[in-house]
Amino acid sequence: MAYTVKQLLESKQFPDMRLVICKENLNQEIKGIRIIEIEDMVQKVNYYDILLKFCSERNIPVIEISEDEYY
C-alpha cells in the first residue's frame, strides 16, 4: 500500500510540519524524500524561491519541518 503526502501530514510524526506548496496533490504517493537544510534563509531566499518554483511547476509537494523536530 502506498504512503501518501496526506497520510504523512495527518500522522503526528512531526506535529509542526506544514505543506508549503502543491495542495492539490495530497494523494500522491511518496516515492522519495529529500532533506534540504537552509541555515541562513535571509541570504538564501533566491535559492528557496527557485526550489519552490521548480516543485510547483511539477506538482511536487514541499513540506516544511522545523529543525527542532528532526534533530
C-alpha atoms as an extended CHARMM CRD file, in Angstrom:
* protein
*
        71  EXT
         1         1  MET       CA              0.0000000000        0.0000000000        0.0000000000  PROA      1               0.0000000000
         2         2  ALA       CA              1.3270000000        3.4230000000       -0.9650000000  PROA      2               0.0000000000
         3         3  TYR       CA              2.0470000000        6.0510000000        1.6880000000  PROA      3               0.0000000000
         4         4  THR       CA              0.7240000000        9.4120000000        0.5560000000  PROA      4               0.0000000000
         5         5  VAL       CA              1.5390000000       13.0280000000        1.3170000000  PROA      5               0.0000000000
         6         6  LYS       CA             -1.8470000000       13.3560000000        3.0160000000  PROA      6               0.0000000000
         7         7  GLN       CA             -1.1130000000       10.4040000000        5.3060000000  PROA      7               0.0000000000
         8         8  LEU       CA              2.2270000000       11.9350000000        6.2680000000  PROA      8               0.0000000000
         9         9  LEU       CA              0.6090000000       15.2760000000        7.0690000000  PROA      9               0.0000000000
        10        10  GLU       CA             -2.1500000000       13.5910000000        9.1010000000  PROA      10              0.0000000000
        11        11  SER       CA              0.3250000000       11.4800000000       11.0470000000  PROA      11              0.0000000000
        12        12  LYS       CA              1.5990000000       13.1240000000       14.1850000000  PROA      12              0.0000000000
        13        13  GLN       CA              5.1880000000       12.2080000000       13.3400000000  PROA      13              0.0000000000
        14        14  PHE       CA              6.1680000000       15.8830000000       13.0930000000  PROA      14              0.0000000000
        15        15  PRO       CA              3.4160000000       17.9430000000       14.7790000000  PROA      15              0.0000000000
        16        16  ASP       CA              4.6360000000       21.3160000000       13.4470000000  PROA      16              0.0000000000
        17        17  MET       CA              5.2100000000       20.2930000000        9.8230000000  PROA      17              0.0000000000
        18        18  ARG       CA              3.3260000000       22.2420000000        7.1940000000  PROA      18              0.0000000000
        19        19  LEU       CA              2.6340000000       21.9260000000        3.4980000000  PROA      19              0.0000000000
        20        20  VAL       CA              4.3320000000       24.7710000000        1.6400000000  PROA      20              0.0000000000
        21        21  ILE       CA              3.0880000000       24.1620000000       -1.9280000000  PROA      21              0.0000000000
        22        22  CYS       CA              1.0260000000       21.7560000000       -4.0460000000  PROA      22              0.0000000000
        23        23  LYS       CA             -2.1520000000       21.2700000000       -2.0120000000  PROA      23              0.0000000000
        24        24  GLU       CA             -3.9000000000       19.6400000000       -4.9660000000  PROA      24              0.0000000000
        25        25  ASN       CA             -1.5710000000       16.6200000000       -4.9770000000  PROA      25              0.0000000000
        26        26  LEU       CA             -2.0360000000       15.3240000000       -1.4330000000  PROA      26              0.0000000000
        27        27  ASN       CA             -2.9450000000       11.8150000000       -2.5950000000  PROA      27              0.0000000000
        28        28  GLN       CA              0.3480000000       11.4740000000       -4.4390000000  PROA      28              0.0000000000
        29        29  GLU       CA              2.4290000000        8.5020000000       -3.3480000000  PROA      29              0.0000000000
        30        30  ILE       CA              5.6620000000        9.3660000000       -1.5580000000  PROA      30              0.0000000000
        31        31  LYS       CA              8.4450000000        7.7710000000       -3.5780000000  PROA      31              0.0000000000
        32        32  GLY       CA             11.4020000000        9.5310000000       -2.0050000000  PROA      32              0.0000000000
        33        33  ILE       CA             12.3530000000       12.2040000000        0.4780000000  PROA      33              0.0000000000
        34        34  ARG       CA             14.9380000000       14.9480000000        0.1400000000  PROA      34              0.0000000000
        35        35  ILE       CA             16.0880000000       16.8570000000        3.1940000000  PROA      35              0.0000000000
        36        36  ILE       CA             17.3770000000       20.3100000000        2.3620000000  PROA      36              0.0000000000
        37        37  GLU       CA             18.7980000000       22.3780000000        5.1740000000  PROA      37              0.0000000000
        38        38  ILE       CA             18.9750000000       26.1130000000        4.6600000000  PROA      38              0.0000000000
        39        39  GLU       CA             20.8030000000       27.6870000000        7.5860000000  PROA      39              0.0000000000
        40        40  ASP       CA             20.5560000000       31.3840000000        6.7710000000  PROA      40              0.0000000000
        41        41  MET       CA             17.2640000000       31.9190000000        4.9320000000  PROA      41              0.0000000000
        42        42  VAL       CA             17.8650000000       35.6610000000        4.5420000000  PROA      42              0.0000000000
        43        43  GLN       CA             20.9160000000       35.0330000000        2.3660000000  PROA      43              0.0000000000
        44        44  LYS       CA             19.4270000000       32.0120000000        0.6050000000  PROA      44              0.0000000000
        45        45  VAL       CA             15.9700000000       33.3450000000       -0.2780000000  PROA      45              0.0000000000
        46        46  ASN       CA             16.6910000000       33.2290000000       -4.0050000000  PROA      46              0.0000000000
        47        47  TYR       CA             17.6230000000       29.5150000000       -3.8140000000  PROA      47              0.0000000000
        48        48  TYR       CA             14.4700000000       28.7430000000       -1.8140000000  PROA      48              0.0000000000
        49        49  ASP       CA             12.2980000000       30.6230000000       -4.3340000000  PROA      49              0.0000000000
        50        50  ILE       CA             13.8520000000       28.6920000000       -7.2150000000  PROA      50              0.0000000000
        51        51  LEU       CA             13.2650000000       25.3920000000       -5.4010000000  PROA      51              0.0000000000
        52        52  LEU       CA              9.6130000000       26.2420000000       -4.7130000000  PROA      52              0.0000000000
        53        53  LYS       CA              9.0460000000       27.3510000000       -8.3090000000  PROA      53              0.0000000000
        54        54  PHE       CA             10.6170000000       24.1430000000       -9.6470000000  PROA      54              0.0000000000
        55        55  CYS       CA              8.4660000000       21.9530000000       -7.3880000000  PROA      55              0.0000000000
        56        56  SER       CA              5.3180000000       23.9620000000       -8.0380000000  PROA      56              0.0000000000
        57        57  GLU       CA              5.6800000000       23.6620000000      -11.8230000000  PROA      57              0.0000000000
        58        58  ARG       CA              5.9900000000       19.8780000000      -11.4930000000  PROA      58              0.0000000000
        59        59  ASN       CA              3.2740000000       19.4220000000       -8.8310000000  PROA      59              0.0000000000
        60        60  ILE       CA              5.8050000000       18.1660000000       -6.2940000000  PROA      60              0.0000000000
        61        61  PRO       CA              4.5980000000       18.7270000000       -2.7150000000  PROA      61              0.0000000000
        62        62  VAL       CA              7.0060000000       20.5070000000       -0.3830000000  PROA      62              0.0000000000
        63        63  ILE       CA              6.6630000000       20.0110000000        3.3580000000  PROA      63              0.0000000000
        64        64  GLU       CA              8.4930000000       22.1490000000        5.8650000000  PROA      64              0.0000000000
        65        65  ILE       CA              9.5840000000       20.6560000000        9.1910000000  PROA      65              0.0000000000
        66        66  SER       CA             11.1900000000       22.7620000000       11.8810000000  PROA      66              0.0000000000
        67        67  GLU       CA             14.7720000000       21.9920000000       12.8280000000  PROA      67              0.0000000000
        68        68  ASP       CA             13.7290000000       21.1350000000       16.3820000000  PROA      68              0.0000000000
        69        69  GLU       CA             11.6350000000       18.2170000000       15.1870000000  PROA      69              0.0000000000
        70        70  TYR       CA             14.1670000000       16.2530000000       13.1730000000  PROA      70              0.0000000000
        71        71  TYR       CA             17.3070000000       16.6830000000       15.2700000000  PROA      71              0.0000000000
